[in-house]
Amino acid sequence: MKVTPLDLPDVLLIEPTVFGDERGFFYESFNRQAFAEAVGYDVDFVQDNHSKSARGVLRGLHYQLPPKAQGKLVRVVAGEVFDVAVDIRRESPSFGRWVGRVISAQNRRQIWIPPGFAHGFLVLSASAEFLYKTTAPWAPDLERVIAWNDPVLAITWPLEIPPILSPRDAAAPQMFRDGSSVGLA
């Protein structure tokens, strides 16, 4: 696999080696040892999630507070999304910065988003199926959301239509005001 560090520390773009011929293709979507070598430490995934969303659905920006902060290894198995990670680690030099990439079933890219980052995605295709492994189980009492359109973050979402949001995401607070955070871990 090819591993490329993105513009935020610790967020990685992972491109698997794909073997294909007239019959189809094969690739290893996860290998614990190779992944540990890529990120520099052993990661224990405890939950796999699978979602399907229609064009224009925007999910996020979600994160969980410690002690259940989640790292996520994300990929798309049908369709295409614009995937975003936001550094919410207060002590980080890149605090409040974001990075986004298109990941799809066609390009087979994955993104490693370690704990300490908020995550969201926008569906660009007619629909998309999104898979992610997490390092902590879902903890609704520790889950938080940041407004997708927080003006300080100024994420450049590739919107063709107004986004379709859950009621919770639509009511999410703007967490970054004047470069500082409100309610972040």
N, C-alpha and C positions, 0 to 999 in steps of 0.2 A: 504494500500500500504506500501511497505517497501522502505525506503529512506536511501541511503548509501552515505556519503560524499566521494568524490574521492580525489586524491592526491593534487588537487589544491583547494584553498579556494573557497567556494561558488558553485563549480561544483558538481552536485548531480546525482547519479544513482537512478532511480525510477523504482521499480518493482511493477506493479499492482497486486492485488489479482484477480486471474482468477478462475471462476466457470465453470467447464466443466463436461460433461457427454457424453453418446453415441450420443446425438443430435448435439453436438458442444461445444461452449464456450461462455461466456459472461464476460466482464470486463469493469470497468469504466476507460476510457482512460484519462479523465480529470475531476477534481472536484475542483472548484475555492477555496473553503474553505480548503479542505485538502491540496491543493498545497500551499496556503498561510501559513498554519501551518508548512509545510515541509521546506519552504525556509525562513520563519521568517518575511515575509512582503507580502502585497497584490500585485499581479502582474496583470497588465492590458494587455491582449493580444489583438492586433488590426488587425492581419492578419494571415491567414493560408495559407501555401504553400504545394504543392505536386509535387514531381519530380519523374521521372522514368529514370534509367540509366542502361547501360549494364555492364557486368563484366569488371573490369579494369578501369572504369571511376573514376577519382579522381577529386572531386570538392573542391575548396578552395585553400588556407585558406582565407576566406572572413570575413569582418567586416565592420561596418559603424561608421563614426565619430559622436561625439555629435554635435548637440542636438538630432540626430536620431540613436544613438547607439542602437543596437538590442540585447535583450535577446532572446534566442531560447529554446523552449521545443521540442526536436527532437525524432522521433521514426520511425521504419520501419514496413510497413504493408505487404510487400512481399519481400522475399529475405533476404540478410544479408550484412551489411556494417561494416567497421572499422571506428568509429567516433572519431574525434580529436578536442580538445579545447586547445587553446594556450592563456596564460595570457599575455595580452598586456597593462595592467595597470602599467604605469611607477612607481607609488608609491608602488606597491605591492611587498612584499618579494619574491613572486613566479613569478615575471616578467620574461617573456621569457621561462618559463617552459611549458610543454605540458602534457596532459593526453589523453589516447585513450582506447576505449573499443569496443568490438564487440556487436552490437545491431542487432536484427533480428525479423522477423515476428514470429519465433518460440519462442524466449526467451521473447518477448514482453517488453523488457527493454526500458526505455526512459532516456534521459539525459537532465538535465537543465543546459544551458550555459548562464550565466547572461551577461548583457552588460559589455564591457571591455575585451572580449575574441574574438579571431579569431576562426573560425570554418571551418572544412573540413571533407570530408569522402571519403572512397575508397570502391567501390562495390566489394564484395567478391564472390557473387553468380552469376548465369547466368544473372540475372537482379535484380534490387531492386527498390521498390517504397518507397520513403522517404517523411515523413510528418513532418512539423514543424510549430509551432505557434510562432509568433514574437511579441515583445513588442513595435515595431515601424514599420511604413510602409517602404517599399523599397524606398530608396532615392538614385538614381543612382549617383548624384553629390557628395554624401558623402560616397559612397561605395569604399572600398579599398581591395586589395588582397596582400597576402604575398606568396612568393614562397613556394610550398609544400615541396621542398627539401632544404630549407635554411640550410646551414651547421652548423650554430650555434644552431639552434633548434634541429637538428639531430633527427627528428621524425622517429621512426622505423615502417614504413609502411609495412604491410605484403604483399609485391608485389610478384605475381607469373609471371607477364608479365610486360613490361614497361607500365606505366599508360597512359590512354587516357585522354588528357587535352583539355580544350577549348583554343582557341588562347589567350584569356586574361590570363588564369591561366598559360599557357606555358610561357608568357612574364612577369609574376609577378616578382617584385624585391625581392631580398634577403634583408629583413628588419633588421636582427640582425647581426651586425658585431662587433666583439670584445665585445660582451655582451651588446652593446648599440643599440638603435633603431634609425631608420631613418623614419620620416614621420608618426609615430604612435601618436594617440591622447592620 
